[in-house]
Amino acid sequence: MRLADIPGIETLTMSIEGGKIMLRWGAGYLAAVSATASDGEIETAIRAMSKLPPLNLIPDRPAPAPVPAAQPSGVSPMSVTGAAAAGQSLREMMEEHRKTLADLTGAHMDKMREGFAKQLQGVNALGKLADKVHAEGDEFLALIGQYTNDLGL
């Protein structure tokens, strides 16, 4: 709905290629954004590219051949019937991606917490060792003091 003023937006298609979201619409328009881009970043990229001529009208470059989006087996291609459908599909796709990132990040954070806990155990053990060495130093000085006193030094 927010992009309804963009010519050709009703043909918007999205695909993930090389870790980026590829957005194609109209007569050869193309924009690429990070796979973690927000809705606002995607809208900004589409609006910025819409101000330029479509790729197939830029001289010195042949018109890009339409590249069908790779679909996982058993999944039907995404059908976009208009800007509202494209926006909703994009929103759902981004929400799913954000959830996946949050799940993966959570798992890594748990692993880091475990690592930090192990390091603290090591530091605590090191502290006990330092206390032991310090106490032995005091015992050694007391022993040396006893001998020097006995010898009258």
Secondary structure, 3 states (H helix, E strand, C coil): CCCCCCCCHHHCEEEEECCEEEEEECCCEEEEEECCCCHHHHHHHHHHHHCCCCHHHCCCCCCCCCCCCCCCCCCCCCCCCCHHHHHHHHHHHHHHHHHHHHHHHHHHHHHHHHHHHHHHHHHHHHHHHHHHHHHHHHHHHHHHHHHHHHHCC
